[in-house]
C-alpha cells in the first residue's frame, strides 16, 4: 500500500468518526510525531535501522492511539512511561525484534531485525515462546488492517 491510498483510508475513518462523541479527554487519533533527529537517536539506541515507511508515518502522524491500535511513540510524553526505545531495551535485549505496538496480551507487533536492519514486514511476537509470525507485508498494510480495520 502506498501513502496516498493509506491517507484516503485514514481520511474516511476520520470522517466516519467525526460526529461520534467519546469520553472526555479520549482521542481515537493521537499525534505524537517524531522528528528525523529523534528517529535517528532511536535507531542508534536500538542498533537497528527502522523501515523507511515506518519513519515517514511517525513523522507525518506519530505514535499514540491510532483508532483500534496503540502505537508506541518514538519519544514518550512527560507523563508517559513507555516509548519505542524504553520498551525495546527493556523487553527485547537480543536486538532481533523491534516492537512498535502492544497486542494487549503481552505479545507485540513489530519488525524482525536482520543484520542491524528492520525488515519491512510487520510480525507478531508471542511472549510465551518468543515465536515470530508474519502479520502484514508492510507497516501501512498493518495500520490499515489492524488500526483502521480496512477489509474487515
C-alpha positions as CSV (number, residue, x, y, z in Angstrom):
1,X,0.0,0.0,0.0
2,X,1.3,3.5,-0.9
3,X,0.8,6.5,1.4
4,X,-1.7,8.1,-1.0
5,X,-4.1,5.0,-0.6
6,X,-3.4,4.9,3.1
7,X,-4.2,8.6,3.6
8,X,-7.5,8.0,1.7
9,X,-8.4,5.2,4.2
10,X,-7.4,7.4,7.1
11,X,-9.5,10.4,5.9
12,X,-12.5,8.1,5.5
13,X,-12.1,6.7,9.0
14,X,-11.7,10.2,10.5
15,X,-14.8,11.4,8.6
16,X,-16.8,8.4,9.8
17,X,-16.0,9.2,13.4
18,X,-16.2,13.0,13.2
19,X,-19.8,13.0,14.6
20,X,-19.2,10.4,17.3
21,X,-18.6,11.5,20.8
22,X,-16.3,9.7,23.2
23,X,-15.3,10.0,26.9
24,X,-13.9,13.4,27.9
25,X,-10.2,13.6,27.0
26,X,-10.2,10.4,24.9
27,X,-8.8,10.8,21.5
28,X,-9.1,8.0,18.9
29,X,-6.1,9.5,16.9
30,X,-3.2,10.9,18.8
31,X,-0.4,12.7,17.0
32,X,2.9,12.4,18.9
33,X,5.1,12.8,15.8
34,X,8.8,12.2,15.7
35,X,11.5,14.4,14.2
36,X,14.2,13.0,11.9
37,X,16.7,13.5,14.8
38,X,14.5,11.6,17.3
39,X,14.2,8.7,14.8
40,X,17.9,8.7,14.3
41,X,18.6,8.6,18.1
42,X,16.1,5.7,18.4
43,X,17.9,3.8,15.6
44,X,21.3,4.3,17.4
45,X,19.9,3.2,20.8
46,X,18.2,0.2,19.2
47,X,21.2,-0.6,17.0
48,X,18.7,-1.1,14.1
49,X,17.7,0.8,11.1
50,X,14.0,1.3,11.1
51,X,11.9,0.8,7.9
52,X,11.5,4.0,5.7
53,X,7.7,3.6,5.7
54,X,7.6,3.5,9.5
55,X,9.8,6.5,9.8
56,X,7.7,8.5,7.4
57,X,4.5,7.6,9.2
58,X,6.0,8.6,12.6
59,X,7.0,12.0,11.1
60,X,3.6,12.5,9.5
61,X,1.2,11.1,12.1
62,X,3.2,9.8,15.1
63,X,2.5,7.4,17.9
64,X,-0.2,7.0,20.5
65,X,-3.8,5.9,19.9
66,X,-4.4,5.1,16.2
67,X,-8.1,4.1,16.4
68,X,-8.0,0.4,17.2
69,X,-4.3,0.3,17.8
70,X,-1.9,1.8,20.3
71,X,1.5,2.7,18.6
72,X,4.5,3.3,20.8
73,X,5.6,6.9,20.3
74,X,9.3,7.3,19.4
75,X,9.6,9.7,22.3
76,X,7.1,9.5,25.2
77,X,5.4,12.5,26.7
78,X,6.4,13.6,30.2
79,X,3.6,11.6,31.8
80,X,4.1,8.5,29.7
81,X,6.4,5.8,30.8
82,X,6.7,3.7,27.6
83,X,8.1,4.7,24.3
84,X,9.8,2.9,21.4
85,X,13.3,2.8,22.9
86,X,12.4,2.2,26.6
87,X,10.1,-0.8,25.7
88,X,12.6,-2.4,23.3
89,X,15.6,-2.0,25.6
90,X,13.6,-3.5,28.4
91,X,11.8,-6.3,26.6
92,X,14.0,-7.2,23.6
93,X,17.6,-7.2,24.7
94,X,18.7,-9.6,21.9
95,X,18.2,-6.9,19.2
96,X,16.4,-9.3,16.9
97,X,13.0,-7.7,17.2
98,X,11.8,-4.1,17.4
99,X,8.3,-3.8,19.0
100,X,6.1,-1.0,17.8
101,X,2.6,-1.8,19.1
102,X,1.4,-3.9,22.0
103,X,-1.2,-6.5,21.2
104,X,-2.7,-6.2,24.7
105,X,-1.9,-9.8,25.8
106,X,1.8,-9.5,26.5
107,X,2.5,-10.1,22.8
108,X,3.8,-7.4,20.4
109,X,3.7,-6.4,16.8
110,X,6.9,-5.2,15.3
111,X,9.8,-5.7,13.0
112,X,12.3,-8.6,12.8
113,X,15.9,-7.3,12.8
114,X,18.4,-8.9,10.4
115,X,22.0,-7.6,10.3
116,X,21.0,-4.4,12.1
117,X,18.2,-3.6,9.7
118,X,14.5,-3.9,10.4
119,X,12.5,-6.0,7.9
120,X,9.7,-4.0,6.1
121,X,7.1,-6.6,7.0
122,X,5.3,-6.4,10.4
123,X,5.4,-9.6,12.5
124,X,3.6,-10.8,15.6
125,X,5.9,-11.8,18.6
126,X,4.5,-14.3,21.0
127,X,5.5,-13.6,24.6
128,X,5.1,-17.2,25.7
129,X,7.6,-18.8,23.4
130,X,9.2,-15.9,21.5
131,X,8.0,-17.2,18.2
132,X,7.7,-14.6,15.4
133,X,4.9,-14.9,12.8
134,X,4.1,-12.9,9.7
135,X,1.4,-10.3,10.2
136,X,1.5,-7.8,7.3
137,X,3.7,-7.1,4.2
138,X,4.3,-3.5,5.2
139,X,3.7,-1.1,8.0
140,X,0.9,0.8,6.1
141,X,-0.8,-2.5,5.4
142,X,-0.6,-3.4,9.1
143,X,-2.0,0.0,10.1
144,X,-4.9,-0.2,7.6
145,X,-5.9,-3.7,8.7
146,X,-5.3,-3.5,12.5
147,X,-5.8,0.2,13.2
148,X,-8.4,1.3,10.6
149,X,-9.9,-2.2,10.2
150,X,-9.9,-1.9,6.4
151,X,-11.2,-5.1,4.8
152,X,-12.7,-6.4,8.0
